[in-house]
């Protein structure tokens, strides 16, 4: 295993990491979108047709047949939408993180925290949140990104990779009081 491989986030080079995480995020988004789309369309169909429920066995057959068709159609439509949203969002996050790693020539938690703050601010602005809501969102997003970055650094360090601040932490253990 090459030395530079030990220093990569999630043990993957940036291009491989972006491709892998984009596929995984789209699968998660697709599954979540499908099930939420099916559930919402089922309830919507019941609401729209509650005033004219079938009275015969054949009527119930066609009621459920059409309901299942509408549920599947809405589920697949919502699955495609959420799969694209999740994939683009996660890819943009990790792409900007890899760009900061390259620009700073350092792979550490700081880049992840900055990207988390930028993305949470952008999301808050996109959703037209109030200033207080937006800054609370930025604080929470930055904290989650900090935890994610520290977890990545811990993984890099456990593989024998280089994390710049660990040499300072290791040297402070030898101090005598």
Order of alpha helices (4+ residues) and beta strands (2+ residues): alpha-alpha-alpha-alpha-alpha-alpha
